[in-house]
Amino acid sequence: MKLDNRNQLIQVLSIIIAVLAYGYLLYRLITYDHYADFAQQFLNADAKQLAALAVAVLLFPFNILAEALKWRYLLRGVYPMKLREALRQVYAGTAGAFITPARLGEYPTRVTLFRADAPHCGTTKEESTVSGCTDKATSSDTRGLYASAVALGFVGSFALSSLQVIVGVPAAIRIMSVGQQVWLTNLLIFIVYLLTPCICRALSRHGMPDPETYPRLARCLSAIADISIGQLLHTLLLSALRYTIYCTQLALVLYFCGITATIPDLLVAIAAYYMLITVTPSVPMADIGIRGSWAIVIFSNFTQNAPAILITTLLLWIINSVLPMLIGSLLLTKHRN
Protein backbone atom coordinates (compact mmCIF):
# COMPACT_ATOMS: atom_id res chain seq x y z
CA MET A 1 0.00 0.00 0.00
CA LYS A 2 2.81 2.41 0.89
CA LEU A 3 4.47 1.69 -2.45
CA ASP A 4 1.21 2.43 -4.28
CA ASN A 5 0.83 5.72 -2.41
CA ARG A 6 4.41 6.64 -3.28
CA ASN A 7 3.83 5.93 -6.97
CA GLN A 8 0.63 7.96 -6.96
CA LEU A 9 2.41 10.89 -5.32
CA ILE A 10 5.21 10.74 -7.89
CA GLN A 11 2.64 10.68 -10.69
CA VAL A 12 0.89 13.76 -9.32
CA LEU A 13 4.21 15.59 -8.86
CA SER A 14 5.25 14.68 -12.40
CA ILE A 15 2.03 16.13 -13.81
CA ILE A 16 2.35 19.32 -11.74
CA ILE A 17 5.99 19.83 -12.76
CA ALA A 18 5.20 19.29 -16.45
CA VAL A 19 2.19 21.66 -16.40
CA LEU A 20 4.11 24.40 -14.58
CA ALA A 21 7.11 24.02 -16.89
CA TYR A 22 5.00 24.38 -20.02
CA GLY A 23 3.02 27.22 -18.47
CA TYR A 24 6.17 29.19 -17.70
CA LEU A 25 7.50 28.56 -21.20
CA LEU A 26 4.25 29.85 -22.70
CA TYR A 27 4.43 32.95 -20.50
CA ARG A 28 7.97 33.71 -21.67
CA LEU A 29 7.03 33.28 -25.31
CA ILE A 30 3.98 35.54 -24.99
CA THR A 31 5.85 38.33 -23.19
CA TYR A 32 8.94 38.36 -25.43
CA ASP A 33 9.15 41.69 -27.30
CA HIS A 34 11.94 41.14 -29.84
CA TYR A 35 10.54 38.64 -32.32
CA ALA A 36 11.18 40.96 -35.27
CA ASP A 37 14.86 41.32 -34.31
CA PHE A 38 15.04 37.59 -33.66
CA ALA A 39 13.75 36.77 -37.16
CA GLN A 40 15.98 39.38 -38.77
CA GLN A 41 19.04 37.88 -37.12
CA PHE A 42 18.36 34.55 -38.79
CA LEU A 43 17.65 36.17 -42.17
CA ASN A 44 20.90 38.17 -42.08
CA ALA A 45 23.13 35.36 -40.77
CA ASP A 46 25.68 33.87 -43.16
CA ALA A 47 26.67 30.21 -43.40
CA LYS A 48 29.43 30.51 -40.78
CA GLN A 49 27.08 32.13 -38.29
CA LEU A 50 24.43 29.46 -38.83
CA ALA A 51 27.07 26.76 -38.42
CA ALA A 52 28.15 28.32 -35.11
CA LEU A 53 24.57 28.26 -33.87
CA ALA A 54 24.16 24.64 -34.98
CA VAL A 55 27.28 23.62 -33.04
CA ALA A 56 26.00 25.44 -29.95
CA VAL A 57 22.75 23.47 -30.15
CA LEU A 58 24.57 20.19 -30.72
CA LEU A 59 26.64 20.80 -27.59
CA PHE A 60 23.68 20.77 -25.21
CA PRO A 61 23.50 16.93 -25.00
CA PHE A 62 27.18 16.94 -24.02
CA ASN A 63 26.31 19.48 -21.34
CA ILE A 64 23.71 17.06 -19.99
CA LEU A 65 26.16 14.17 -20.32
CA ALA A 66 28.76 15.99 -18.20
CA GLU A 67 26.14 16.59 -15.51
CA ALA A 68 24.97 12.96 -15.68
CA LEU A 69 28.54 11.75 -15.19
CA LYS A 70 28.87 13.97 -12.13
CA TRP A 71 25.48 12.90 -10.73
CA ARG A 72 26.30 9.21 -11.20
CA TYR A 73 29.75 9.67 -9.64
CA LEU A 74 28.42 11.45 -6.57
CA LEU A 75 25.67 8.86 -5.98
CA ARG A 76 27.67 5.72 -6.69
CA GLY A 77 27.93 4.91 -2.97
CA VAL A 78 24.22 5.33 -2.16
CA TYR A 79 22.42 4.56 -5.43
CA PRO A 80 24.47 2.71 -8.08
CA MET A 81 23.08 3.25 -11.58
CA LYS A 82 23.98 3.04 -15.22
CA LEU A 83 24.79 6.16 -17.21
CA ARG A 84 21.56 5.85 -19.19
CA GLU A 85 19.51 6.05 -16.00
CA ALA A 86 21.55 9.03 -14.79
CA LEU A 87 20.86 10.81 -18.09
CA ARG A 88 17.10 10.27 -17.70
CA GLN A 89 17.19 11.69 -14.19
CA VAL A 90 19.24 14.73 -15.19
CA TYR A 91 16.89 15.51 -18.07
CA ALA A 92 13.89 15.14 -15.75
CA GLY A 93 15.56 17.42 -13.23
CA THR A 94 15.70 20.24 -15.77
CA ALA A 95 11.89 20.33 -15.72
CA GLY A 96 11.88 20.81 -11.95
CA ALA A 97 14.68 23.39 -12.16
CA PHE A 98 12.77 25.29 -14.85
CA ILE A 99 9.97 26.31 -12.48
CA THR A 100 11.71 26.82 -9.13
CA PRO A 101 13.79 29.70 -7.74
CA ALA A 102 17.54 29.12 -8.02
CA ARG A 103 16.77 25.73 -9.66
CA LEU A 104 16.02 24.26 -6.21
CA GLY A 105 13.55 21.75 -7.66
CA GLU A 106 16.17 20.07 -9.85
CA TYR A 107 17.41 17.36 -7.50
CA PRO A 108 14.06 16.52 -5.83
CA THR A 109 12.71 15.97 -9.34
CA ARG A 110 15.61 13.71 -10.26
CA VAL A 111 14.99 11.36 -7.35
CA THR A 112 11.37 10.84 -8.40
CA LEU A 113 12.82 8.66 -11.18
CA PHE A 114 14.64 6.37 -8.78
CA ARG A 115 13.56 2.76 -9.21
CA ALA A 116 11.27 1.56 -6.44
CA ASP A 117 12.98 -1.86 -6.49
CA ALA A 118 16.53 -0.52 -6.84
CA PRO A 119 19.29 -2.03 -4.69
CA HIS A 120 19.81 0.13 -1.63
CA CYS A 121 23.31 0.90 -0.34
CA GLY A 122 24.12 2.41 3.02
CA THR A 123 24.39 6.16 2.93
CA THR A 124 27.46 6.11 5.13
CA LYS A 125 30.68 4.13 4.99
CA GLU A 126 29.73 2.32 8.18
CA GLU A 127 26.32 1.27 6.83
CA SER A 128 27.77 0.10 3.53
CA THR A 129 30.49 -1.91 5.27
CA VAL A 130 28.02 -3.65 7.56
CA SER A 131 25.14 -4.33 5.19
CA GLY A 132 26.36 -3.49 1.69
CA CYS A 133 23.59 -3.23 -0.91
CA THR A 134 20.25 -4.90 -0.30
CA ASP A 135 17.65 -5.92 -2.84
CA LYS A 136 14.94 -3.85 -1.22
CA ALA A 137 14.84 -0.91 1.10
CA THR A 138 12.41 -0.06 3.85
CA SER A 139 10.27 3.07 3.66
CA SER A 140 12.66 4.80 6.07
CA ASP A 141 15.65 3.75 3.97
CA THR A 142 14.00 5.13 0.86
CA ARG A 143 13.33 8.52 2.43
CA GLY A 144 16.90 8.61 3.70
CA LEU A 145 18.18 7.69 0.24
CA TYR A 146 16.22 10.52 -1.37
CA ALA A 147 17.48 13.04 1.18
CA SER A 148 21.08 11.88 0.76
CA ALA A 149 20.84 12.00 -3.04
CA VAL A 150 19.46 15.56 -2.98
CA ALA A 151 22.22 16.64 -0.59
CA LEU A 152 24.92 15.13 -2.80
CA GLY A 153 23.33 16.79 -5.82
CA PHE A 154 23.67 20.18 -4.15
CA VAL A 155 27.35 19.41 -3.49
CA GLY A 156 27.75 18.96 -7.25
CA SER A 157 25.87 22.19 -7.90
CA PHE A 158 28.06 24.02 -5.39
CA ALA A 159 31.12 22.73 -7.26
CA LEU A 160 29.95 24.31 -10.52
CA SER A 161 28.89 27.56 -8.83
CA SER A 162 32.22 27.77 -6.99
CA LEU A 163 34.10 27.25 -10.23
CA GLN A 164 32.09 29.96 -12.01
CA VAL A 165 32.80 32.43 -9.20
CA ILE A 166 36.48 31.49 -8.84
CA VAL A 167 37.11 31.93 -12.58
CA GLY A 168 34.77 34.90 -12.91
CA VAL A 169 36.06 37.10 -10.09
CA PRO A 170 39.38 37.95 -11.79
CA ALA A 171 37.45 38.64 -14.98
CA ALA A 172 35.05 40.96 -13.15
CA ILE A 173 38.01 42.77 -11.59
CA ARG A 174 39.40 43.44 -15.04
CA ILE A 175 36.12 44.46 -16.70
CA MET A 176 34.25 46.24 -13.92
CA SER A 177 37.12 47.46 -11.71
CA VAL A 178 35.82 45.44 -8.78
CA GLY A 179 37.79 45.95 -5.59
CA GLN A 180 40.81 43.71 -5.02
CA GLN A 181 39.32 42.53 -1.71
CA VAL A 182 37.10 40.12 -3.65
CA TRP A 183 40.15 37.88 -4.00
CA LEU A 184 39.66 37.02 -0.32
CA THR A 185 36.05 36.06 -1.04
CA ASN A 186 37.24 33.98 -3.97
CA LEU A 187 39.69 32.06 -1.80
CA LEU A 188 37.09 31.66 0.93
CA ILE A 189 34.60 30.05 -1.47
CA PHE A 190 37.13 27.44 -2.55
CA ILE A 191 38.14 26.68 1.04
CA VAL A 192 34.50 26.30 2.13
CA TYR A 193 33.90 23.92 -0.78
CA LEU A 194 36.83 21.72 0.25
CA LEU A 195 35.95 21.85 3.95
CA THR A 196 32.23 21.09 3.53
CA PRO A 197 32.64 17.32 4.19
CA CYS A 198 34.88 18.06 7.18
CA ILE A 199 32.26 20.38 8.65
CA CYS A 200 29.51 17.77 8.14
CA ARG A 201 31.77 15.06 9.61
CA ALA A 202 32.41 17.14 12.73
CA LEU A 203 28.69 17.81 13.19
CA SER A 204 27.88 14.10 12.80
CA ARG A 205 30.51 13.03 15.33
CA HIS A 206 29.10 15.41 17.91
CA GLY A 207 25.58 14.09 17.38
CA MET A 208 24.26 17.14 15.53
CA PRO A 209 21.61 16.88 14.37
CA ASP A 210 20.11 14.17 16.55
CA PRO A 211 19.50 11.15 14.24
CA GLU A 212 16.43 10.22 16.25
CA THR A 213 14.84 13.66 15.94
CA TYR A 214 16.05 14.65 12.48
CA PRO A 215 16.83 11.36 10.67
CA ARG A 216 16.79 12.75 7.12
CA LEU A 217 19.01 15.70 7.94
CA ALA A 218 21.41 13.37 9.73
CA ARG A 219 21.54 11.10 6.66
CA CYS A 220 22.25 14.12 4.44
CA LEU A 221 25.15 15.23 6.59
CA SER A 222 26.51 11.68 6.75
CA ALA A 223 26.41 11.36 2.96
CA ILE A 224 28.33 14.62 2.50
CA ALA A 225 30.75 13.79 5.32
CA ASP A 226 31.91 10.66 3.49
CA ILE A 227 33.12 12.63 0.46
CA SER A 228 36.90 12.73 0.27
CA ILE A 229 39.07 15.60 -0.96
CA GLY A 230 39.89 13.51 -4.03
CA GLN A 231 36.20 13.04 -4.78
CA LEU A 232 35.59 16.76 -4.38
CA LEU A 233 38.37 17.52 -6.86
CA HIS A 234 36.98 14.88 -9.25
CA THR A 235 33.56 16.53 -8.98
CA LEU A 236 35.17 19.91 -9.61
CA LEU A 237 36.84 18.49 -12.73
CA LEU A 238 33.50 17.23 -14.08
CA SER A 239 32.02 20.65 -13.30
CA ALA A 240 34.89 22.24 -15.24
CA LEU A 241 33.91 20.14 -18.26
CA ARG A 242 30.37 21.46 -18.10
CA TYR A 243 31.59 25.02 -17.52
CA THR A 244 33.79 24.75 -20.62
CA ILE A 245 30.78 23.67 -22.67
CA TYR A 246 28.74 26.61 -21.33
CA CYS A 247 31.49 29.06 -22.30
CA THR A 248 31.88 27.53 -25.76
CA GLN A 249 28.14 27.73 -26.39
CA LEU A 250 28.02 31.38 -25.37
CA ALA A 251 30.97 32.24 -27.61
CA LEU A 252 29.30 30.51 -30.57
CA VAL A 253 25.95 32.22 -30.02
CA LEU A 254 27.65 35.60 -29.67
CA TYR A 255 29.31 35.00 -33.03
CA PHE A 256 25.96 34.03 -34.55
CA CYS A 257 24.50 37.33 -33.30
CA GLY A 258 27.37 39.30 -34.83
CA ILE A 259 29.11 40.11 -31.54
CA THR A 260 32.84 39.60 -31.96
CA ALA A 261 35.97 40.38 -29.97
CA THR A 262 39.51 39.12 -29.54
CA ILE A 263 39.67 35.68 -27.92
CA PRO A 264 41.27 36.93 -24.64
CA ASP A 265 38.66 39.70 -24.26
CA LEU A 266 35.85 37.30 -25.11
CA LEU A 267 37.02 34.72 -22.55
CA VAL A 268 37.24 37.37 -19.84
CA ALA A 269 33.77 38.74 -20.67
CA ILE A 270 32.17 35.29 -20.70
CA ALA A 271 33.76 34.37 -17.36
CA ALA A 272 32.54 37.62 -15.80
CA TYR A 273 29.03 37.10 -17.21
CA TYR A 274 28.65 33.60 -15.78
CA MET A 275 30.00 34.73 -12.43
CA LEU A 276 27.47 37.58 -12.22
CA ILE A 277 24.45 35.44 -13.06
CA THR A 278 25.67 32.82 -10.58
CA VAL A 279 25.82 35.21 -7.62
CA THR A 280 22.57 37.03 -8.52
CA PRO A 281 19.50 35.51 -6.82
CA SER A 282 16.84 34.67 -9.38
CA VAL A 283 13.31 33.38 -9.73
CA PRO A 284 11.88 31.82 -12.91
CA MET A 285 9.77 34.85 -13.84
CA ALA A 286 12.78 37.18 -13.72
CA ASP A 287 15.53 34.84 -14.90
CA ILE A 288 15.63 36.00 -18.53
CA GLY A 289 15.53 39.64 -17.47
CA ILE A 290 18.46 39.15 -15.09
CA ARG A 291 20.53 37.32 -17.68
CA GLY A 292 19.73 39.92 -20.32
CA SER A 293 20.60 42.81 -18.04
CA TRP A 294 23.99 41.38 -17.08
CA ALA A 295 24.67 40.49 -20.72
CA ILE A 296 24.11 44.09 -21.74
CA VAL A 297 26.42 45.29 -18.96
CA ILE A 298 29.22 42.93 -20.03
CA PHE A 299 28.91 42.63 -23.80
CA SER A 300 28.07 46.26 -24.54
CA ASN A 301 31.86 46.72 -24.45
CA PHE A 302 31.88 44.97 -27.85
CA THR A 303 28.67 46.25 -29.43
CA GLN A 304 25.92 48.82 -28.88
CA ASN A 305 23.37 46.48 -30.49
CA ALA A 306 21.31 45.73 -27.37
CA PRO A 307 18.72 43.58 -29.22
CA ALA A 308 21.53 41.30 -30.48
CA ILE A 309 22.73 40.86 -26.90
CA LEU A 310 19.22 40.04 -25.73
CA ILE A 311 18.80 37.55 -28.58
CA THR A 312 22.01 35.87 -27.39
CA THR A 313 20.56 35.32 -23.92
CA LEU A 314 17.26 34.10 -25.39
CA LEU A 315 18.98 31.57 -27.64
CA LEU A 316 21.10 30.26 -24.77
CA TRP A 317 17.97 29.96 -22.64
CA ILE A 318 16.26 27.96 -25.38
CA ILE A 319 19.28 25.70 -25.91
CA ASN A 320 20.21 24.99 -22.30
CA SER A 321 16.86 25.34 -20.51
CA VAL A 322 13.93 24.89 -22.89
CA LEU A 323 15.22 21.96 -24.96
CA PRO A 324 16.31 19.89 -21.92
CA MET A 325 13.07 20.80 -20.14
CA LEU A 326 10.97 19.54 -23.06
CA ILE A 327 12.85 16.24 -23.07
CA GLY A 328 12.71 16.02 -19.28
CA SER A 329 8.96 16.65 -19.11
CA LEU A 330 8.40 13.90 -21.68
CA LEU A 331 10.48 11.51 -19.57
CA LEU A 332 8.45 12.44 -16.49
CA THR A 333 5.23 11.78 -18.38
CA LYS A 334 6.55 8.47 -19.67
CA HIS A 335 7.61 7.51 -16.15
CA ARG A 336 4.11 8.36 -14.90
CA ASN A 337 2.57 6.03 -17.46
Secondary structure, 3 states (H helix, E strand, C coil): CHHHHHHHHHHHHHHHHHHHHHHHHHHHHHHCCCHHHHHHHHHHCCHHHHHHHHHHHHCHHHHHHHHHHHHHHHHCCCCCCCHHHHHHHHHHHHHHHHCCHHHCCHHHHHHCCCCCCCCEECCCHHHHHHHCEECCCCHHHHHHHHHHHHHHHHHHHHHHHHHHHHHHHHHHHHHHCCCCCHHHHHHHHHHHHHHHHHHHHHHHHCCCCCCCCCHHHHHHHHHHHCCCHHHHHHHHHHHHHHHHHHHHHHHHHHHHCCCCCCHHHHHHHHHHHHHHHHHCCCCHHHHHHHHHHHHHHHHCCCCCCHHHHHHHHHHHHHHHHHHHHHHHHHHHHHHHC
